[in-house]
Amino acid sequence: MRLFAGLILLALLSACASKPTKNTGAIQFHSQEQAIATLAQALEDEGFITKPLNSQQLEVFYGNHAYIMEPRIRPNQLSRIIVSQVYPVKPQHINNPELFVTLSRLNNHLTCAKYLMQPGNKAAEVQSSITFIDEKLDIREVTLFMNWMQTSVQNASSLVPPGTLDMFEF
């Protein structure tokens, strides 16, 4: 009886081990119009949580942060996905000049991203991009980029005076 139970258990474990896994290969973009749906599906297949914001932007949750991805697909040219993080400014600090000085300082000292204020000065935005050719992007590159961006933003925040960091809602 034990031998029979052991063989069944072994067969079940072997079946689980041989189950095909998802393809973690390339994301193939066919058009700008389908870029959000294509990107969302590929990221969700890899376990990311996504939410379309509009026809051009996708919100992607990675780590403890939300990112905005905006694919710009150009057939037979360089394509890119603009990746942004938005940091809302506390209402009492919306027009504080220290925010602009800090963002300018970051732009002058760092090349990993662009730091800018959104219209109305209600939020700061950190923006970078993934560039690729042939409308094809490896999903592993997206994951590596997200890791890199998260680390870069954390490192950049160490260059911001603590009083200025307190002006943002986290």
C-alpha positions in Angstrom: 0.0 0.0 0.0 2.8 2.4 0.9 4.6 1.6 -2.4 1.4 2.3 -4.3 0.8 5.7 -2.5 4.5 6.6 -3.1 4.2 5.9 -6.8 1.0 8.0 -7.1 2.8 10.9 -5.2 5.8 10.6 -7.5 3.6 10.7 -10.6 1.8 13.8 -9.3 5.0 15.5 -8.5 6.4 14.6 -11.9 3.3 16.0 -13.6 3.7 19.3 -11.7 7.4 19.5 -12.6 6.7 19.0 -16.3 3.9 21.5 -16.6 4.8 24.1 -19.2 5.7 27.5 -17.9 4.8 30.9 -19.4 7.0 32.2 -22.1 9.1 35.0 -20.7 10.4 36.1 -24.0 9.7 39.2 -26.1 6.9 41.6 -26.1 6.0 42.1 -29.8 4.3 45.4 -30.5 2.3 45.5 -33.7 1.0 49.1 -33.6 0.8 52.2 -31.4 -3.0 51.7 -31.1 -2.6 48.2 -29.5 0.5 49.1 -27.4 -1.2 49.6 -24.1 -3.1 46.3 -24.4 0.0 44.4 -25.5 2.1 45.8 -22.7 -0.5 45.3 -20.1 -1.0 41.6 -21.1 2.7 40.9 -21.1 3.3 42.5 -17.7 0.2 40.7 -16.2 1.5 37.4 -17.5 4.7 38.1 -15.5 2.7 38.9 -12.3 2.6 42.7 -12.5 -0.6 44.5 -11.6 -1.6 47.0 -14.2 -4.4 49.5 -14.8 -5.0 51.4 -18.1 -5.2 55.1 -17.3 -6.2 56.2 -20.9 -5.5 55.1 -24.4 -1.8 56.1 -24.1 -0.8 55.4 -20.5 -0.7 52.3 -18.3 -0.3 52.4 -14.5 2.0 49.6 -13.3 2.5 48.6 -9.7 6.0 47.4 -8.9 7.5 47.1 -5.5 5.8 49.7 -3.3 5.3 52.2 -6.0 3.0 53.0 -8.9 4.6 53.8 -12.3 3.1 55.2 -15.4 4.2 53.7 -18.7 3.6 55.3 -22.0 4.6 53.3 -25.0 5.7 55.1 -28.1 5.9 52.6 -30.9 7.5 53.7 -34.2 7.7 51.0 -36.8 11.2 50.4 -38.2 12.7 53.0 -35.9 13.7 53.3 -32.2 10.7 52.9 -30.0 10.5 53.6 -26.3 8.4 53.3 -23.2 8.4 56.4 -21.1 8.3 55.4 -17.5 7.3 57.9 -14.8 6.8 58.1 -11.1 4.7 60.9 -9.7 5.1 62.4 -6.3 2.2 64.7 -5.2 3.2 67.9 -3.4 1.4 68.8 -0.2 -1.0 71.6 -0.9 0.8 74.1 1.4 4.0 73.6 -0.6 2.7 73.8 -4.2 4.6 76.9 -5.2 7.6 76.6 -2.9 10.7 77.7 -4.8 12.8 75.0 -3.0 11.0 72.3 -5.0 12.2 73.9 -8.3 15.7 74.4 -7.0 15.9 70.8 -5.8 14.6 69.4 -9.1 17.0 71.6 -11.1 19.9 70.4 -8.9 18.9 66.8 -9.5 18.8 67.4 -13.3 22.2 69.0 -13.2 23.9 66.2 -11.2 22.1 63.0 -12.4 21.6 61.5 -15.8 19.5 58.6 -14.9 16.2 60.4 -15.3 14.5 63.8 -15.9 13.0 65.5 -12.8 10.2 68.0 -13.5 7.1 69.6 -12.0 3.8 68.8 -13.5 1.5 71.6 -14.7 0.0 73.5 -11.7 3.0 72.5 -9.5 0.9 69.9 -7.7 3.3 67.0 -8.3 6.9 66.3 -9.2 7.6 63.7 -11.8 10.6 61.5 -12.3 10.8 60.3 -15.9 13.1 57.9 -17.8 12.6 55.5 -20.7 13.2 52.1 -22.1 14.4 52.3 -25.7 14.3 49.3 -28.1 14.2 48.5 -31.8 12.1 46.4 -34.2 9.0 46.9 -32.0 10.2 44.0 -29.8 11.2 44.2 -26.1 12.3 41.4 -23.8 10.1 41.2 -20.7 13.3 40.6 -18.7 14.6 44.0 -19.8 11.5 45.7 -18.4 11.9 44.0 -15.1 15.6 45.0 -15.0 14.7 48.5 -15.9 12.1 48.7 -13.1 14.7 47.5 -10.6 17.2 50.0 -11.9 14.7 52.9 -11.8 13.5 52.1 -8.3 17.1 52.0 -7.0 18.0 55.2 -8.9 15.1 57.1 -7.5 15.9 55.9 -4.0 19.6 56.9 -4.4 18.5 60.3 -5.8 16.2 61.0 -2.8 19.3 60.8 -0.6 20.5 64.0 -2.4 17.3 65.9 -1.5 17.3 67.9 1.7 15.1 66.2 4.3 13.0 69.4 4.6 12.2 69.3 0.9 11.3 65.6 1.1 8.7 66.5 3.7 6.9 68.7 1.1 5.8 65.6 -0.7 3.0 63.1 0.1 4.3 59.6 0.2 
